[in-house]
């Protein structure tokens, strides 16, 4: 279980610090949230590949997921990637309002 904790922590650290093409996970999250676009993905598991009792499989899966989430949450709390996000939203609202007011004044003249 400590391995899953470290895996979750590593994934969260990568999401914050890895910047392929100059964009990290939270940049994309912010952009999509500001534009109010949401995507939902689902994945089906057709069959279990191991011959273990279903209860053991479920128990191990739940515990692994919980430890992964705990590691991710620990790193998230340390790095605080969404700090200042509300200020960005408020700034964007002001910009949109100013743009609408400018367009309205141009239309009225």
FIDO-132613 format. One record per residue (C-alpha): chain; x, y, z. Coordinates in nm, 4 decimals, m for minus. Example, Ala and Ser with C-alpha at 12.3 -4.5 7.8 and 13.67 -1.06 7.14 Angstrom:
BEGIN
kette c1 c2 c3
A 1.2300 m0.4500 0.7800 .
A 1.3670 m0.1060 0.7140 .
END
This chain:
BEGIN
kette c1 c2 c3
A 0.0000 0.0000 0.0000 .
A 0.2858 0.2474 0.0513 .
A 0.3713 0.1803 m0.3137 .
A 0.0228 0.2965 m0.4205 .
A 0.0597 0.6025 m0.1970 .
A 0.3876 0.6865 m0.3726 .
A 0.2297 0.6209 m0.7133 .
A m0.0531 0.8623 m0.6364 .
A 0.1951 1.1204 m0.5091 .
A 0.4092 1.0776 m0.8210 .
A 0.1113 1.1190 m1.0524 .
A 0.0007 1.4368 m0.8754 .
A 0.3554 1.5752 m0.8862 .
A 0.3728 1.5051 m1.2602 .
A 0.0343 1.6695 m1.3140 .
A 0.1653 1.9841 m1.1482 .
A 0.5245 2.0009 m1.2746 .
A 0.5396 1.8194 m1.6103 .
A 0.4740 2.0650 m1.8928 .
A 0.4635 1.8986 m2.2336 .
A 0.4299 2.1751 m2.4941 .
A 0.4351 2.4296 m2.2092 .
A 0.1017 2.3191 m2.0606 .
A 0.0413 2.1093 m1.7503 .
A m0.2700 1.9333 m1.6265 .
A m0.3960 2.2225 m1.4156 .
A m0.3527 2.4738 m1.6987 .
A m0.5806 2.2553 m1.9072 .
A m0.8217 2.2096 m1.6156 .
A m0.8480 2.5832 m1.5651 .
A m0.8990 2.6508 m1.9356 .
A m1.1727 2.3916 m1.9691 .
A m1.3455 2.5050 m1.6508 .
A m1.3422 2.8696 m1.7551 .
A m1.4892 2.7744 m2.0908 .
A m1.7427 2.5496 m1.9158 .
A m1.6540 2.2455 m2.1181 .
A m1.6810 1.9128 m1.9476 .
A m1.5946 1.5704 m2.0718 .
A m1.6945 1.2505 m1.9069 .
A m1.5194 0.9282 m1.9838 .
A m1.6267 0.5861 m1.8786 .
A m1.4564 0.2601 m1.9179 .
A m1.6043 m0.0842 m1.8881 .
A m1.4230 m0.3808 m1.7538 .
A m1.5411 m0.6837 m1.9479 .
A m1.3842 m0.9626 m1.7491 .
A m1.1456 m1.0140 m1.4654 .
A m0.8249 m1.1727 m1.5880 .
A m0.7245 m1.3307 m1.2556 .
A m0.8934 m1.6295 m1.0970 .
A m0.9424 m1.4803 m0.7532 .
A m1.2630 m1.4479 m0.5536 .
A m1.4529 m1.1345 m0.6505 .
A m1.4461 m1.0050 m0.2906 .
A m1.0650 m1.0224 m0.2786 .
A m1.0407 m0.8474 m0.6141 .
A m1.2762 m0.5694 m0.5059 .
A m1.1089 m0.5269 m0.1662 .
A m0.7600 m0.5014 m0.3175 .
A m0.8842 m0.2593 m0.5835 .
A m1.0586 m0.0306 m0.3337 .
A m0.7611 m0.0231 m0.0966 .
A m0.5198 0.0488 m0.3839 .
A m0.7385 0.3291 m0.5135 .
A m0.7724 0.4827 m0.1665 .
A m0.3956 0.4817 m0.1122 .
A m0.3395 0.6315 m0.4575 .
A m0.5900 0.9059 m0.3814 .
A m0.4260 0.9704 m0.0435 .
A m0.0875 1.0164 m0.2113 .
A m0.2326 1.2445 m0.4763 .
A m0.4151 1.4516 m0.2147 .
A m0.0988 1.4861 m0.0062 .
A 0.0986 1.6277 m0.2996 .
A m0.1999 1.8434 m0.4028 .
A m0.2120 2.0021 m0.0573 .
A 0.1628 2.0695 m0.0606 .
A 0.1834 2.2261 m0.4097 .
A m0.1635 2.3917 m0.4098 .
A m0.2010 2.4032 m0.7905 .
A m0.5380 2.5819 m0.7813 .
A m0.4275 2.8601 m0.5487 .
A m0.5508 3.1878 m0.6934 .
A m0.7984 3.0178 m0.9268 .
A m1.0944 3.2195 m0.7977 .
A m0.9045 3.5413 m0.8687 .
A m0.8484 3.4234 m1.2277 .
A m1.2213 3.3576 m1.2656 .
A m1.3070 3.7020 m1.1241 .
A m1.0534 3.8691 m1.3557 .
A m1.1970 3.6857 m1.6568 .
A m1.5505 3.7948 m1.5591 .
A m1.4323 4.1580 m1.5452 .
A m1.2701 4.1244 m1.8871 .
A m1.5868 3.9752 m2.0368 .
A m1.8044 4.2487 m1.8843 .
A m1.5677 4.5191 m2.0121 .
A m1.5712 4.3644 m2.3600 .
A m1.9528 4.3501 m2.3608 .
A m1.9744 4.7117 m2.2429 .
A m1.7321 4.8174 m2.5176 .
A m1.9346 4.6308 m2.7792 .
A m2.2586 4.7836 m2.6517 .
A m2.1131 5.1347 m2.6650 .
A m1.9859 5.0725 m3.0201 .
A m2.3293 4.9418 m3.1249 .
A m2.5056 5.2441 m2.9737 .
A m2.2898 5.4936 m3.1620 .
END
